[in-house]
Amino acid sequence: MKADTSDRHPLGLAVLAFTEGCERFSFYGMQALLALYMLDFLPRPGAIESVPGLAGLRAAIRFVYGTQTTTSLAAQIFGLYTAGVYLTPVLGSLLADRWLGRTRAVITGCVLMVAGHFAMAFQAGFVVALLLLVCGCGLVKGNIAAQVGGLYADHDPRRTDAFQIFAFAIAVGVIVAPVVCGTLGERLGWHFGFAAAGTGMLVSIFIYLAGRRSLPPEPRAVRTGARPKLTRRDWRVLAAQGVLALILAVAFINNDQIYAFYPVWARDSADLTILGWRMPVTWLVSFDALTTTILLPLVVLFWRALARRGVVPHELAKIAGGIACGALAPLVLAAACLVAARTGVKVSLPILIMFHIVNGLAFVNIYPIGLALVSRTAPAGLNATMVGVFYLLFVGTNLMVGWLGALYGTVPNAIFWFLHAGLVALAALTLLALYRPLRHALD
C-alpha cells in the first residue's frame, strides 16, 4: 500500500470504528450486568439445575478449584468467560488469514454474537449464550483490528492515531452501554438489559455491511492460499511480542476488574447517593469509559506536542509509563478502604473519580499504543494472527481477575486492592528490566 502523507484518514476507519463501537456497546452492556446477574441468580434454590449445562460447569469448576461459594463461583465463571473471549481471537484470526478472509470472518462473528446476546435474554440460554459470544468475539476482535492496520502502509505516521481513534470509538460504546443496558437490567429486569445489548449488535452488523466497499483488500496470502515464510527476524519479533503480551496480561488486571468485581465492591462499600438519589452501580463502568474518552485526545495532543519539539518516545517507553501509572490506581482504593475501615464511613464518589482518572491515564498509554506496536511490527502474512495473539494476553488477565475476584469478601478490602497494585507494579518493573532487548527485537 502506498503511503499517504496527508492528515486525513480513509473512510474505512470510520466504518470500522463505528462498527467496533456498536459491537463494544453490546459486549460491555452485557458484561456490566454479568457478575451482578450471577450473584442475584445463582443463590436461588434450584437455579443452577434449571439452566442446561450450568450444573456441569459448576462441577468442572469445583473439580479444578475446589468447593466454591456463590461469590467465588460467579467470579470463576466470569473469569473463564472473559478469558475465552480473548482466547478465541487467535483461532479466529488464523481462520481469516488462511481461509475465510477478514471480512467474512467479522460478519460471521457478528451473527454469532447477535444470537448469543438474545439467548442471554432467556434464563435457560445462559450457558449457550456465553459459548456463542465467546466464538463470535473470536472471529471479530483480532480481524477488525487487523483491518484498521490494513488501511495504512507500514510506516504511515497516521497508524498510531488510527488505533487511538479506534480505541476512542470503543470507549464511546462502553460509556453508553452500562447506562442503557445497566439501567434497564437493574431497574426493569436483567433480561431487558441483555436484549438491549443484542440490539446494539444488530446495529454493528448493519454499519459493517453498509461500509464494506471501503474496507482494505484481503491480504495476498488469503487470496492465493500461499503460506508466508517467516524469516529469522520475524521469529525474533514474534518472541518479543509474546514476552510483551505476558507483561501486559498482568498490567491490565485493574482495568478488567472494573467490569467484574469492582461494581460488586462499589455496591457494598461506596456511597453512590447524589442529592438523595442512588446512582445505578453499573454507571461507574460508563464513567470509566467517559474518563478514557476525555483523556485519550488529550494524551494524543501531549505526545504530538512532544514530537514537534523533537521528543518522540518509543512505544515501549509510553507503555512502561502507562503501566507504572496503572499501579497507582488501586492504591487509591486501598487507601480509601483503610480509612473506611477506621471511620465506618463508606468510600465517597470523589475517591472513585480519582481512581478512574488514574486508571484512564494508564489505559490510554497501554492499550492503543500496544495494539499499534503489534500491528506495525508483526510479519505481514500473520498480521491478523498476531493481533489475535495481542488479545490472547487478556486470557491471563481475566483468569487473574477471576482468581482475585474469588478473594473478594475473604480478605479485607484494602488487601484486595493492594494485591492489584502489587501485581501491576511487578509488570512495570519487568518491562523496564527488559526494555532494551525488547526494543532491539521489535525495531
C-alpha distance (Angstrom), angle and dihedral (degrees) to the residues before:
residue distance angle dihedral
M1 . . .
K2 3.79 . .
A3 3.77 114.6 .
D4 3.77 117.5 -110.8
T5 3.79 114.4 -147.5
S6 3.82 95.0 -167.9
D7 3.80 122.0 103.3
R8 3.81 93.5 -126.8
H9 3.77 119.2 102.5
P10 3.82 125.1 -138.4
L11 3.82 120.2 -98.8
G12 3.80 89.4 -114.1
L13 3.80 90.0 70.9
A14 3.82 90.8 60.9
V15 3.82 91.1 48.3
L16 3.79 93.0 49.6
A17 3.80 93.7 42.6
F18 3.82 93.5 50.6
T19 3.81 90.8 44.8
E20 3.78 92.2 50.8
G21 3.81 92.0 44.3
C22 3.82 91.7 56.4
E23 3.80 92.1 42.5
R24 3.80 90.3 51.7
F25 3.83 89.3 47.7
S26 3.78 88.4 59.2
F27 3.80 94.6 42.1
Y28 3.79 98.4 46.7
G29 3.79 92.9 38.1
M30 3.78 87.9 61.5
Q31 3.80 94.5 38.8
A32 3.81 93.1 51.8
L33 3.79 87.9 60.9
L34 3.79 100.2 37.6
A35 3.83 102.5 86.1
L36 3.81 92.6 39.5
Y37 3.81 90.7 47.8
M38 3.80 93.0 50.7
L39 3.81 93.0 48.2
D40 3.82 88.6 51.4
F41 3.81 95.9 42.7
L42 3.82 107.7 34.3
P43 3.85 97.9 61.4
R44 3.82 92.6 57.9
P45 3.82 114.0 107.9
G46 3.80 110.5 -97.7
A47 3.82 92.8 1.5
I48 3.79 96.4 123.1
E49 3.80 92.6 46.6
S50 3.82 91.8 51.7
V51 3.83 94.0 62.4
P52 3.82 116.1 74.5
G53 3.80 110.4 -118.4
L54 3.81 96.9 7.1
A55 3.81 96.0 101.0
G56 3.80 89.4 51.7
L57 3.79 91.1 49.0
R58 3.81 90.3 51.1
A59 3.82 90.4 49.6
A60 3.83 90.9 50.9
I61 3.82 91.4 49.8
R62 3.80 90.6 49.0
F63 3.80 90.3 50.2
V64 3.82 91.6 54.3
Y65 3.81 102.2 33.5
G66 3.82 103.8 22.1
T67 3.80 128.6 -124.2
Q68 3.79 112.0 -6.1
T69 3.78 133.3 -152.3
T70 3.80 117.4 -142.4
T71 3.80 90.1 -99.7
S72 3.79 95.3 48.5
L73 3.83 91.9 44.8
A74 3.80 90.2 53.2
A75 3.81 89.9 47.2
Q76 3.80 92.8 50.8
I77 3.83 93.3 47.1
F78 3.81 89.5 48.8
G79 3.79 91.7 48.4
L80 3.81 93.8 47.5
Y81 3.80 92.4 47.3
T82 3.79 95.1 49.3
A83 3.80 91.2 42.1
G84 3.81 88.2 53.6
V85 3.79 90.4 50.8
Y86 3.80 89.1 59.7
L87 3.81 96.5 37.5
T88 3.81 96.9 58.7
P89 3.85 97.6 57.0
V90 3.81 88.7 77.5
L91 3.81 91.0 59.3
G92 3.81 91.4 39.3
S93 3.78 91.8 51.8
L94 3.81 92.2 47.0
L95 3.80 89.7 51.8
A96 3.80 89.4 51.5
D97 3.81 95.1 45.4
R98 3.79 93.4 48.0
W99 3.81 108.4 30.3
L100 3.79 123.6 -11.5
G101 3.78 102.3 44.8
R102 3.78 120.9 -132.5
T103 3.80 98.2 -87.1
R104 3.80 96.0 53.1
A105 3.80 90.2 43.2
V106 3.81 91.9 54.2
I107 3.81 92.8 47.5
T108 3.81 92.0 49.4
G109 3.79 91.4 47.8
C110 3.79 92.5 50.3
V111 3.81 91.4 52.6
L112 3.83 91.0 51.2
M113 3.81 90.4 49.5
V114 3.81 92.3 51.2
A115 3.80 88.8 53.8
G116 3.80 90.8 47.5
H117 3.79 95.6 50.1
F118 3.78 93.8 49.8
A119 3.82 90.5 45.7
M120 3.83 86.4 58.7
A121 3.80 87.7 61.0
F122 3.83 87.0 72.0
Q123 3.78 120.8 62.0
A124 3.81 94.3 -140.4
G125 3.81 91.0 54.9
F126 3.81 95.5 61.0
V127 3.82 100.1 110.3
V128 3.82 94.5 36.7
A129 3.80 89.0 49.7
L130 3.80 92.4 53.7
L131 3.82 90.8 50.4
L132 3.82 92.9 49.3
L133 3.80 91.7 48.3
V134 3.80 92.3 49.0
C135 3.83 91.9 51.4
G136 3.81 93.4 43.6
C137 3.79 93.9 49.7
G138 3.78 89.0 49.8
L139 3.79 91.1 60.9
V140 3.81 95.6 42.2
K141 3.80 109.6 40.6
G142 3.79 105.7 58.9
N143 3.79 95.4 32.8
I144 3.79 99.0 50.6
A145 3.82 91.0 47.8
A146 3.82 89.8 48.5
Q147 3.81 88.6 52.7
V148 3.79 88.7 56.8
G149 3.80 89.1 55.4
G150 3.83 89.7 45.3
L151 3.80 90.4 63.9
Y152 3.83 91.2 69.2
A153 3.78 138.9 53.9
D154 3.80 116.8 -109.3
H155 3.80 96.4 -97.6
D156 3.80 98.5 30.1
P157 3.84 105.6 138.5
R158 3.81 89.7 -143.6
R159 3.82 92.3 67.1
T160 3.81 96.8 86.2
D161 3.80 90.8 44.5
A162 3.81 88.8 50.9
F163 3.79 92.4 55.6
Q164 3.78 90.4 47.2
I165 3.81 89.3 52.3
F166 3.80 87.2 48.0
A167 3.82 89.7 52.1
F168 3.82 88.7 47.9
A169 3.82 89.7 57.8
I170 3.80 89.5 50.1
A171 3.79 90.2 51.3
V172 3.81 91.7 51.5
G173 3.80 89.9 52.5
V174 3.79 90.7 50.2
I175 3.82 91.6 49.0
V176 3.78 93.9 55.5
A177 3.82 98.2 36.8
P178 3.84 101.7 69.3
V179 3.82 91.8 41.2
V180 3.81 92.3 54.1
C181 3.80 103.4 28.6
G182 3.79 95.2 30.1
T183 3.79 95.0 50.1
L184 3.81 92.4 46.3
G185 3.80 90.4 47.5
E186 3.80 97.0 46.8
R187 3.80 97.9 39.3
L188 3.84 106.2 30.9
G189 3.80 103.9 21.3
W190 3.78 138.7 -63.1
H191 3.79 95.3 -100.6
F192 3.82 92.9 56.1
G193 3.79 87.5 59.2
F194 3.80 92.3 49.0
A195 3.81 91.6 49.3
A196 3.82 90.0 52.5
A197 3.81 88.4 54.6
G198 3.81 89.7 53.6
T199 3.79 90.4 52.5
G200 3.80 90.0 55.2
M201 3.80 89.1 53.9
L202 3.80 90.9 54.2
V203 3.82 89.4 54.5
S204 3.81 88.9 50.8
I205 3.81 92.0 56.2
F206 3.81 91.9 48.4
I207 3.82 93.0 52.1
Y208 3.80 92.8 47.6
L209 3.80 94.5 49.3
A210 3.81 92.4 44.8
G211 3.82 91.9 54.4
R212 3.78 97.5 37.8
R213 3.82 94.6 118.0
S214 3.81 92.0 60.0
L215 3.81 94.1 57.2
P216 3.82 121.3 106.4
P217 3.82 118.5 -94.5
E218 3.79 118.7 -96.5
P219 3.82 114.5 -92.3
R220 3.80 115.2 -93.6
A221 3.82 92.0 -112.9
V222 3.80 90.1 63.9
R223 3.80 94.8 45.8
T224 3.81 94.7 48.9
G225 3.79 101.5 29.2
A226 3.84 89.6 -124.2
R227 3.79 118.6 151.4
P228 3.82 111.8 -136.6
K229 3.81 116.7 -124.2
L230 3.77 113.5 -130.8
T231 3.79 119.6 -134.6
R232 3.79 126.2 -146.5
R233 3.79 88.8 -100.0
D234 3.81 90.5 51.6
W235 3.81 90.7 55.2
R236 3.81 90.0 49.1
V237 3.81 90.2 52.4
L238 3.79 92.1 48.1
A239 3.81 91.3 50.9
A240 3.81 91.6 49.6
Q241 3.80 91.5 48.7
G242 3.81 89.3 50.8
V243 3.81 92.0 53.4
L244 3.80 90.9 46.8
A245 3.82 89.9 50.7
L246 3.81 90.7 55.3
I247 3.80 90.8 52.4
L248 3.79 93.4 47.1
A249 3.80 91.1 48.4
V250 3.79 87.8 68.5
A251 3.81 94.3 37.8
F252 3.81 93.0 61.1
I253 3.82 99.2 54.2
N254 3.83 93.0 100.0
N255 3.77 92.7 52.0
D256 3.80 95.6 46.7
Q257 3.81 92.9 45.0
I258 3.81 86.3 62.8
Y259 3.81 87.9 70.5
A260 3.81 94.5 42.7
F261 3.81 123.5 38.7
Y262 3.79 100.8 -11.7
P263 3.85 89.6 85.2
V264 3.82 89.0 48.5
W265 3.82 90.3 50.9
A266 3.81 91.5 46.0
R267 3.81 91.5 49.0
D268 3.80 89.9 54.5
S269 3.81 102.4 34.4
A270 3.83 110.8 25.2
D271 3.78 132.1 77.4
L272 3.81 103.6 -124.8
T273 3.80 95.5 172.1
I274 3.82 117.4 122.7
L275 3.83 115.3 -173.5
G276 3.78 91.2 -27.4
W277 3.82 95.1 -45.5
R278 3.80 119.8 108.8
M279 3.79 112.9 -137.2
P280 3.84 116.9 -136.1
V281 3.79 106.3 -103.5
T282 3.82 92.0 -131.0
W283 3.81 88.5 67.3
L284 3.80 87.6 75.4
V285 3.81 87.7 69.9
S286 3.80 88.3 54.1
F287 3.78 90.8 49.2
D288 3.78 90.8 52.4
A289 3.80 90.3 53.8
L290 3.82 90.9 45.0
T291 3.78 89.5 53.7
T292 3.80 90.2 50.8
T293 3.81 90.9 48.0
I294 3.79 91.9 53.5
L295 3.78 94.9 43.2
L296 3.80 97.0 46.1
P297 3.84 98.5 70.7
L298 3.80 90.0 40.6
V299 3.79 91.1 54.8
V300 3.82 90.7 45.9
L301 3.82 89.7 53.1
F302 3.81 90.3 47.1
W303 3.81 93.2 54.5
R304 3.81 91.2 44.2
A305 3.81 90.5 52.0
L306 3.79 89.7 52.5
A307 3.80 90.2 47.9
R308 3.80 91.1 54.6
R309 3.80 87.1 56.6
G310 3.77 91.1 51.4
V311 3.80 96.0 -102.4
V312 3.82 109.8 125.5
P313 3.82 112.0 163.9
H314 3.79 116.8 -156.2
E315 3.81 116.4 -104.7
L316 3.81 89.5 -110.0
A317 3.81 90.8 56.4
K318 3.80 91.1 52.6
I319 3.79 90.7 48.1
A320 3.82 92.3 49.2
G321 3.80 90.2 52.5
G322 3.79 90.2 49.2
I323 3.80 92.8 52.0
A324 3.81 91.5 49.0
C325 3.79 88.6 52.2
G326 3.80 89.3 48.4
A327 3.81 91.0 58.4
L328 3.81 89.0 61.9
A329 3.81 96.4 54.8
P330 3.84 99.2 73.0
L331 3.81 89.3 43.0
V332 3.81 86.7 67.6
L333 3.81 90.1 56.8
A334 3.80 93.4 42.2
A335 3.81 91.4 53.5
A336 3.81 90.6 47.4
C337 3.81 90.3 51.0
L338 3.82 90.9 52.7
V339 3.81 90.5 52.0
A340 3.80 91.9 45.7
A341 3.81 91.5 50.8
R342 3.81 90.7 53.6
T343 3.81 98.5 42.1
G344 3.80 101.6 32.2
V345 3.82 89.5 -131.3
K346 3.80 119.3 129.0
V347 3.81 120.7 -114.6
S348 3.79 111.0 -87.6
L349 3.80 128.4 -126.5
P350 3.85 93.6 -113.3
I351 3.81 88.6 62.0
L352 3.80 90.4 52.0
I353 3.80 89.9 48.5
M354 3.82 90.3 52.8
F355 3.80 90.1 50.7
H356 3.81 92.2 51.9
I357 3.82 93.0 48.2
V358 3.80 92.9 52.5
N359 3.80 92.1 43.5
G360 3.81 90.4 47.5
L361 3.80 92.0 54.0
A362 3.78 88.4 52.9
F363 3.80 94.5 47.8
V364 3.82 97.3 50.4
N365 3.81 90.2 52.1
I366 3.80 94.5 48.0
Y367 3.79 113.9 33.6
P368 3.84 106.5 44.6
I369 3.80 93.5 33.7
G370 3.79 92.0 48.2
L371 3.80 91.3 48.5
A372 3.80 91.5 49.3
L373 3.81 91.0 48.6
V374 3.80 92.0 52.9
S375 3.80 92.5 46.6
R376 3.82 91.3 48.4
T377 3.79 97.3 49.0
A378 3.83 104.2 33.4
P379 3.84 117.6 106.8
A380 3.80 109.7 -94.2
G381 3.79 96.7 -118.7
L382 3.80 92.2 49.9
N383 3.79 99.6 39.5
A384 3.79 96.8 117.1
T385 3.79 90.7 41.5
M386 3.80 92.6 54.3
V387 3.78 91.2 46.8
G388 3.80 84.1 54.4
V389 3.80 89.0 50.9
F390 3.81 88.2 51.9
Y391 3.80 88.2 59.0
L392 3.82 88.5 45.8
L393 3.79 87.8 73.8
F394 3.80 87.8 71.4
V395 3.81 88.6 65.2
G396 3.78 88.8 70.0
T397 3.80 90.7 39.7
N398 3.77 94.3 55.4
L399 3.79 94.4 42.8
M400 3.81 86.2 56.1
V401 3.81 90.1 45.2
G402 3.81 89.2 53.4
W403 3.81 91.2 48.0
L404 3.80 92.1 48.5
G405 3.80 91.5 43.5
A406 3.80 89.9 55.1
L407 3.83 87.4 59.5
Y408 3.81 91.5 57.9
G409 3.79 108.9 115.6
T410 3.80 93.2 13.4
V411 3.82 95.6 75.2
P412 3.82 129.4 36.6
N413 3.80 113.1 -82.9
A414 3.81 91.5 -117.6
I415 3.82 90.6 56.4
F416 3.79 89.6 47.0
W417 3.82 90.9 59.9
F418 3.82 95.2 36.6
L419 3.81 87.4 60.6
H420 3.81 89.7 56.3
A421 3.80 91.9 49.2
G422 3.79 93.5 48.7
L423 3.81 94.4 50.6
V424 3.82 93.4 48.8
A425 3.82 91.3 47.0
L426 3.81 88.4 53.2
A427 3.82 89.3 53.6
A428 3.82 90.8 51.8
L429 3.80 92.4 50.7
T430 3.81 91.4 47.9
L431 3.80 92.7 53.1
L432 3.79 91.6 48.5
A433 3.81 90.4 51.0
L434 3.82 92.1 50.5
Y435 3.80 97.0 36.5
R436 3.83 98.8 109.9
P437 3.82 99.1 46.4
L438 3.81 91.9 43.9
R439 3.80 92.3 49.8
H440 3.80 91.5 47.7
A441 3.80 90.9 51.2
L442 3.80 94.7 47.8
D443 3.83 98.9 44.1
